[in-house]
Amino acid sequence: MLRSCLLAGLLAGLSALAPTAAASQADLSTVAERSGFLRTGRYAEVIALCDAYARAYPDAVRCASFGTTPEGRPMQYLVVTRSGAFTPQAAAARGLPVLLVQGGIHAGEIDGKDAGFLALKQALDGLAAPGALERQVLLFVPVFNVDGHERFGAWNRPNQRGPEQMGWRVTAQNYNLNRDYMKADAPEMQAMLQLVQAWDPLAYIDLHVTDGAKFRHDVSIQVEPLHAGDSVLAADGRALRDGVIARLNAQGSMALPFYPSFVEFDDPASGFEDGVSPPRFSNGYFWQRNRFGMLVETHSWKDYPTRVRVTRNTIVALLELLREHGAQWRADATAADARAARLAGTPVPLDWKATDAVRTIAFEGYAYSRTPSEISGALMTRYDESVPQTWQVPLRDALVPNHVAVAPGAGYLVPAAWAPMVEPKLQLHGIAYRRLDQPLAPAPVQAFRAEAIAFGKQSFEGHQRLEVTGAWAPETQDLPAGSLFVPIAQARARLLMGLLEPAAPDALLGWGAFNNAFEQKEYMEAYVAEEVAREMLAQDPALQAAFAQRLREDAAFAASPRARLEFFARRHASWDRRYGLYPVLRTDRAP
């Protein structure tokens, strides 16, 4: 009975937000609205609504496609504004901020699609965010993962309440699009990055639903820049996040500024740790472009009417905030571009981590117990949703840079042999570069040689990940014509470093793009190495001393025949000097 009354109240609240006659045409209503927000429509509805909105609001809406999925479906988006700026060129010429709102990157988490159409209709009819569309351009992508959306089923999200059926998390090619922003493997992501490159949105809003525990908070809002990136934009990012949270809480939400995932899986007492997402994620990617990335996560155990309402409120809050601050934030972003182009020779954080500083927070949960399970044999958490409870839990939210790299004086050089692998990624991310018409021989550069190489033990997103340790050091290298020079003096300098610095969390190196360079291809047979080692020892007393010292001080080395022979092989003229050499160089002088 309680659940039925609660649902009726929520539906009444949503109905109160319904449009007046100006746009209440039957062809603009969604399956979600007509079902009382119990169901969601198939993708054919998005195609039909996109065209219907353009017909119903010819002065304010355009419908377009920005790509085609691997299964042949159009990737639709709506351009919505009352400024008359329906092209990227027109928006740029008018100095208008562009807000991109994206639903369904994980197509089972589909709140954003239905909430977006609801908010859009109300904004167009003047019932929400009045005057906002005159001062900005809204790009609405109802469903990013279109093929995944059409893998429809009732149990695609077993830890989520509603809708009755929904899409699937990953694409038809089994890509998780919210792991793909940097490596950009998926055709869908390549299309999205081209859309981003064309429109240059000031803020990119990614609408999700959480996984995880049961508690009373209904949404989390995370924004970068805030901890990371340009300092002026970080202050704006905090204002954006806090502005959305304040508006949501004023409408009855209990919004969080961090993702509510326990430090220790399934244990509420372990508390939470804030962080900066790596750029494989949407909200970790856009700060490297000097733009705002926002992750919106409604809570999976709230029912669908609740989640749609909260997501609708979030979109309206964003329209209002950009109406009020968008012009200034856009000016700040442009200034941040100029500052990024002057990063040469300065330390640049590549990723961030929480310190050991802990504070206790009140978190609105439910009574729970943790007891051994006769099913799994593990310690399991069981929640009692009939007993609200305020938890006092630890939160680590003081963040500091983790890996830091000094930006090169001039830029990066990619040898011609590796240029075909790197060049398409630079193009997708809108990073400026030029091809060398003449060889550079010899060229003073900085080269990175790996001291330790660790390949991933299993596939991740279709890649074998790679971790290396080493350092940049001065060398002289010959580069043939056709090599690439990628200048650091450009607006996307941070993004460039995120792609090419070996320690960056989602660098091309980390995703295995250069694994061949870190595989040993030529070997010296053991019996030959024995003979070579004896000859080298006989001719070089210093080598004798170094070998003896290593045997004394390194027990693992002394116990490894392979390591002992490699000690000599690495010093022999036959050793492959390219083994472990990262095939990207740094230069302090533009060629």
N, C-alpha and C positions, 0 to 999 in steps of 0.2 A: 504493500500500500504506500509506504513512504517513497519507494522508488517511483511509483506511478505519479504521485503528487509532485515530486521533484521534476520529473520529465515534463509533466503538464506545465509547470511553471516556466521551465526553460523554453518550451515551445511557444508559450505565450510571449516570453521576452523576445524571441526571434520574430514572432509575428508582428510585434510592435515596431520592429525595425523595417517592416516590409514597405515597398515603394507605394507611392500614391499613383493615381491614374496616369500620370505622365509617362510612366514606363512599366505599367503592370500588364503589358501584353502577354498573352499565354506563351508566345514563342520566346520570351525572355526568362521565364521561370525555369528552374532546374528540377531534376528528379529529387534532389535533396529537399528543396522547398516543398514540393508537392507531397513528399512522403513524411513531412514533419521532421526532416533531418535524421531519418533512420536509414536511408539508402543514398547511394551516390550513383550518378549516371555513367554510362560507357563513353568512350572517347568520341563516338559519333555526335554526342551531345555538345562537346567542346567545339567541333567543327561547325555545327549548326548555330550555336550561340555566337561564335565569333562573327559569322556573317550577319546574324540577326542584329547584333549590337551595332554593326557598321551601318545597317539599313535604318535602324531605329534612331540613331544619333549621328546623322551624316556630318554634322558640324563638329563632332567631338571624338569620333572613333574611327579607326582604320583597322582592318583585319588583314593579317599577312602570315606567311610561312617563312621560317628561318632555316629550314632544313628538312630532310627526309630520313626517317629511321631505317635501320637495317631491314625491317619487315615492310618497308614501303609506305609508312604512314606520314602524313605531313605534320611538322612540328609548328603548331599555330601559336601566334601571340597577337595581342591587341595593343595598339597605340592609342592612348586616351589622353586628350588635352583639349582645353578650350582656348588655347593660345594661338591655334592655327599652325603650330610647328609640328608637322607630321613626318618630318624626315630628320635624320641626324644632323644634316647640314643646317636646317632651319632652327633646330633646337640650339645648336652651337652658336649660330649667328645671333640668336635672341638672348644668349647667356642663360638659358633655362636649365635648372637642375633636372636630371632624369632619374626617376625612381624605377628600378626593375624589381618586380615582385614575382617570385617563382614558386609554383606549387608542384608537388608530385615528383621531386627528384628521386625519392623513394615512394613508388606509386601506391604502396599500401598505406602510406601516411598522407592521406589525400585531403585533409582538412582545407589546405590552401586553395584548392580548386573551387570548392563550393563557397568558402568564405570570400574568396576573391570576387566571384561573380556577384555575391550579395553586396559587398562593399562598393563594388564598381557601380552597380545599379543605383545605390543610394547616393553616391557622390554625384553621379550624372543628373539625378533628380533634385539635387540640392538638399537632400535629407541628412547628409553627412559631410563633414569637412567643407563647408561652403566656401567658395572662392579658391579652393586649393588647386583645381584643375586649370585655372587661369594662370597660375604661377609655376607650373611644372609640367613635365611629360611623364605619364605613367606607362610603363611597359608591363603588361600582365601576361605571363606565361602560365596558363592554367595547369599544364602537365608537361614536365620536362622529360621524364622517362615514359614515353608514350607506349612503346611496346610492352614494357612492364605493366603499365596500367591495364592493358587488355588481357593480361594473364590473370583473369578475374576469379576470385574464389572466396568462400566464406571463412576459411581458416588460414588465409595468407598472413594474418597478424594475430596469432593465438593469444598474445599478451596485450590485446587492445580491445576496448569496448566500442564497437561500431566503426564504420557502418556495417550493414548486414553482409555485404560483399565488398571487396576492394582488390586493388592490383597487387603486383609483386614488387619486391624490393629492388631487384636488379634488372638490367636490360635483357633483350633477347640474346645478346652475346655474353651474358652473365657478368657484365661490368657493373660495379657499384659506382655510380656517377659521382657520388660525394667522396670518392677517393681519387678522382681523375682530373682535378683542375690543373695540376702542374704537368703530369705526364701526357694528358690529353690523348688517350688511346681511342676512346669511343667516338664513333661518328657523331653521336649526339653532343658530346662535349666539344668536339671541333666546331660544330655548328653554333653552339652557344658562345664559344670564345669569339667567333666571327661576329655574332650579334653584339657582344660586349665591345669588341673593337670598333664596330660601326657607331654605336650609340654612346659609348663611354659613360655608363650610368654612374652618377655620384654615389648612389647607395644600391646595393644588391641584397635583396631580402630573400632568404631561403627558408621556406615554411616546412616544418617537420612535426613529428610526434615522437616522444621519448620511447625508449625501452626502460625496463627496470622495475624498481620497487613500488609499493603502494604508499601514497602519502597524500596530503591535502592540497599542496601547491598545484596550481593548474597550468603554469607556463613558465618557461625560462627564456630570458632575452640576453644574448651575448653579442657584443659588437667589437670589432677591431677596425681601425686603430683605436686603442684605448690603453692597453698595456704596451703594445708594440707600435713601431712605425714612427711617422713624423709627429713631433711633440705637439704642434698646433692642432693637427687633425686628431690626435689622441684626446685632447680636451673637448673637441667637438664630438668625438665618438662617445665620450662619457655623457655629454649633454643629450645626445641622441638616445642612448640606452636608458638613461634615467628619465628622460621625457616620456618614452614609451611606457616604462614601468609605472610611472606616476599616473598616467592616464588609465592604464589597465587596472591598477589598484583602486582608483577612484570609481571604477565600474564593478567592483566586487571581486576582482582577481586577487590571488596571492602570488605575485610574480617574483621570480628569482633572478639574480644577476649572474648565475653560474649554472653549469649543467649538473643536474642532481644525480650523479653517478657515484656510488660509494667508493672510497679508497680501496677497501677490501670487498670483493664481490659478495653481495648478499648480506652484508653485515652493517646495519644502520649505525651501530656504535662507532664504526671506523670513520664516519664523517665524510667530508668532501674536500676536494682539492681543485682550485681554479687553475686555469692555464690559457695559453695561446695555442689554438689549433694549428698544426702544420698546414702548409698551403695545398695539400691534397684535398682539403676541405674548403668549402665556399668561404666561410668566415675567416679562414686562415690565409686565403689567397688574395683578397682584394686590398688588404692593407699594404701589400707589396706593390700594388698599383697606385697607392695614395688615394684610395677610395674606400668607402665604408662597406664592410660585409657584416650582415646581421644574421644570426642563427636564431630562429624562433622555434621552440620546442614545446608544444602543448603536451599535457600529461596523458599517457596512453590509457590510464585507468579512469579518466573522466569520460563520460559518454559523448557520443558524436555531436548532439546538439550543443553541449557545453563547449566542446573543442572548437566547433565552427564559430560559435559566438565569440570566443576569446580571440580566435584568429582574425575574425572580421574586425574586432575592436583594435587589434594590433595594426592592421592595414590602414584603418581610418586614422589612428594616432600618427602613423608615418606620414600620411597625406597632410595632416595638420601641422606637423613639425617642419616638413619641407615647405609648406606654405609660409611659415613664420621665419625659418632660418635658412632655407635652401639657398638663397642667393649668397649669403655670407659664407655658408659651408662650401659652396661651389668655388667662391673666390679663394677660400683657404686651401682647397684642393689644388687649384691652379698654382698657387704660391708654393705648395708642397712639391709639385712637379719640378718647379725651378730649383728648390732646395735639393731635391734628390739628384738633380743633374750636377750638383757640386759635391758629391760624396767622395770623390777620388781622394785616396790617402787617409781617409777617416775610418775608425772602427765602426762596423755595422753588425748588430746582433742578427744571427741567423735563426735562432729559436730561443725559447724562454722556458723557465722552470720555476716551480714554487719553492720558496725557501722553507726552512724548518719552523718559521714563525707560525704559531697556531693561535687562533682565537676561538672562543666558544660562542655558538649561535643558537638561537631558538629556532627549531625547524618543526613545521606543523605536520605531524605524521599520525599514525594510529598505534594502538597497543599492539605489541608483537611478542612472539616467543621464538627462541632458537633451540631446537631439539633435534636429536638424530632421527634420520628418516629410515624406516624399515624398507623403503623402496630403493633409494640410491645408496644408503649407507652413509651419506654425508650429513653434516649439520645444516639444517634447513630453517629458513625464516618463514613464519606463518603470521599473517596480519589479521587483525580483527577490526574491520571497517566500521563496526558499530561503536567503537570506543576511540574517539579522537584523543590524541595525546601529543603534547609538545615535547619534542626531544631536545636535549641539550647535547650538541655534538660538535666536534672540532671541525674547523675550516682553515685550510691553508690557502690564503689568497694574496700573499705578498710575492710578487713575481720579479725575477731578475733574468738578465740574459744568460743563456746557457753556452752556446757556441758563438763566438764573435770572430769575424774576419775583417781585416783591413782592406778596404776597396782598392783595387789596383789604380796606379797613377793614370793610366790611359785606357785600359780595357783588357779584353781577352782575345786570344788568337786560337782559332780552331784549324789544325792542319787539314789540307785538302782532302786527305783520305777519309777523314771523319766528318767533313762538312755536310755530306748528304744526309747524315743522321741528325745533325744539330740544326741545320738550316730550317727545316719545316717547323720545328718547335719554336724557334725564334719568330717565325712568321705568324704562327698561331697566337703567340702572346704579344704581338705588336712591338717586338724589340728591334730597334734599328741596328743594322750591321751593313758591312760592305765586303765585297769579294775582292781579293787582291789580284790585280792584273799582272804584277811582276813578282818574282820570287824574292824572298828575304833570306839572304845568305851572306854572312852569318847574322843572326839577330840576338841581341841580348834580351833574355826573357827570364821569367820565373817559372820553374817547373816543379810539379808535385810528384814525388816518387813515394809509393806506398811502402811503409815499413811493416805493416801487418794487413793481411787480406782475409776477410771472412765473408764467404758466400752464404746466402740464406739457405736453410735446410729444407724449405718447402716453398711451393709457388704461392705468390700473393698477388692477386689481381693480374694473373697471367705473367708475372715477372719473377725472376730470381733476384731478390734484393742483394745488395752488396754494401759492406761496410769496410772502410779502409782507414788506417791512421798513417800519418805522415806529415810533411811540412813543405811549404813552398821554399825554394832556394834558387839563387841566381845560376843560370846556365846560359850557354850559347846554343841555339838551335837553328837549323836550316828549314825554312818553310817554302814550299813550292807555290807557284801561282795557282790561284783557285782556293787558297786558304781564306778563312773569314776573319775579319777584324770586327769585334763587337765593342763599341766604345762604352765606357762607364758613364760618360757625360750625357745622360739621357734621363728622361722622367722616370723610366721604369728600371732604374739602377738597382733597386732592392730586389725586384723580380729577377733581373739578370743574375744577381749574385745567388739568389735562391735556386736558379737553374744550374749554375756552373761551379759554385764553390763546393768542394768535396764534402765538407762537414754539414752542409745544409740538409735538413731532414727529407726534403723531396727533390733533391738535385737529380739531374739525369743520371749521374753516376750511381746514386743510391737505388734508382729504379732499374739498374742493370744495363743501361744503354752502352756502357763501355766494358762489359765483362770480358770481352775478348782480350783487352789490353792487360788484364790481370790474370790471365791463364798462361802458365808456362808451356811453351810449345816445343822447345828443344831441350834435350837433356844430355848429360855426360854419363855414360855407363859407369857403374860403381867401380869396376876393376880399372877403368881408365882414370877415374877420379883418384883412386888410390895411388896410381903411378904419378899423376900430376901433382898430387899433394906432397909426395916424397921429394919430387924435384924442386918444388917451390920452397919447402922447408930447408932443403940443402943449400939453396941459393940466397935465402933471406932471413938473417938472424932476427930482425924485427918481427917478421911473421911468426917465427918460432915462439918468441916471447908472447905475442898476442894470442896465439893458439893455446899456449900453456896457461895463460891467465884466464882465458874463457873456460877452460876445463876445470880450473880451480873454483871459479866463482859462480858457474852456472851448471847446477846438477842436471837439469833437464837436457841441456846441450850435451853434457858429457855422456848422458845415457842414450843419446839418439845417434846411431850411425849415419842416418840421412842428414841430420843437421851438421854433423862434423864434416862430412864430405862436401856439403853445400858451402861451408865456410871457405873452402878453397875454390870451389867452382865459381863462386861469386867474384873472386879476385882474379880469375883466369881470363885470358883474352877471348875465350869462346863464349863467355857469358853474354846473354841477350840483354843489352843495355836498355832496350825498350820494355822489358818485362817490368810491370808495376809502374810504368810511367803513364800518368794520367794524360790522355791525348787532348788536353786543353791547356793552354799556356796563358800566363799573365804578362802584360807589358806595361812599362811606365812611359813608353814613348809611342805615340801613334805612328803607324807606318805610312 
